[in-house]
């Protein structure tokens, strides 16, 4: 299916809403039925019926159809946040007594789900170095039910060999879930590599404007419908029609945004690699990166996230560098029009547990600004260190 068709036409029955170019926001909590039999049929087929917005809503459904098609999935279900999608996907596949093997150093709240929440309900989790697929095999137990991937993962951007991990999962009849937020559906489609469920923080590249939140699970229709009638309807992490409309708006420009972000990021990274005050640039699309060939195989293009290690053992100098940047906002998340940094140094505080990552690591996200504009800003900040 052509990407232009998916983004601009799929699911858009304009003749049903006055041929409006932009779809309407169906801002309602409830949908009426004409007869008892009509209501009965909606209740019997609620995963596919429009009965109540906490289940289905036409604006949200349009978004789900488009993202499912972009991922090459049969179906998708949207949530109020990326973490809502991650949690529902994982919870749908495990129960007390089960075991999960997860890539280590995932997104921070995924890490909390794996290390804190699941063990409270009798689910054991083993975190492994995902750069070697055999580490997943080595961690398997008779009770293992799920392999969880995030490729590339947060902050340090290690990749997993998706096809190799899927082969291990299939050999042992296990489910695979991957967080594909880093790449977006534009740059990586894990379902084509055999992954069972793909999750996204739609807050990031899908939204693209830093003005809304959302999450999505993509997979086989049967699996998605099972999640609908269980975790989705029970936990209620619903995406509002207005937020779905904002995410639809984001989809319209996603291919152009992703292309611009990729080009600018390559220019900034190439400049950073030559700077004496930078110890290392963590970016899978650098030829010097140990997983460069795997990155080229699995991803169609680079995206806007990378990290740098500043060449200093003085946390004060790291803070000075970050505080001196004038055109990078200091904030969490990424994927919008604005360039960002997130310094690990902010996690270092007296009396708190020392983070697992070094204080001189700074995560960058490149937005839609001009490359030279950003490089000049980094240069003046480095000059002060």
Buried (B, 14 or more C-beta within 10 A) or exposed (E): EEEEEBBEEBBBEEEEEEEEEEBEBBEBEEBEBEEEEEBEBBEEEBBEBBBBBEBBBBBBBBBBBBBBBBBBBBBBBBBBBBBBBBBBBBBBBBEEEBBBBBBBBBBEBBBEBBEEBBEEEEBBBBBBEBBEBEBBBEBBEEEBBBBBBBBBBBBBBBBBBBBBBBEBBEEEEBBBBBBBBBBBBBBBBBBEBBBBBBBBBBBBBBBBBBEBBBBBBBBBBEBBBBBBEEBBBEEEBBBBBEBBBBBBBBBEBBBEBBEBBBEBBBBBBBBBBEBEBBBBBBBBBBEEBEBBEBBBEBBEBBBBBBBBBBBBEEBEBBBBBBEBBEBBBEEEBBBBBBBBBBBBBBBBEEEEEEBEBBBBBBBBBBBBBEBEEBBEBBEEBBEEB
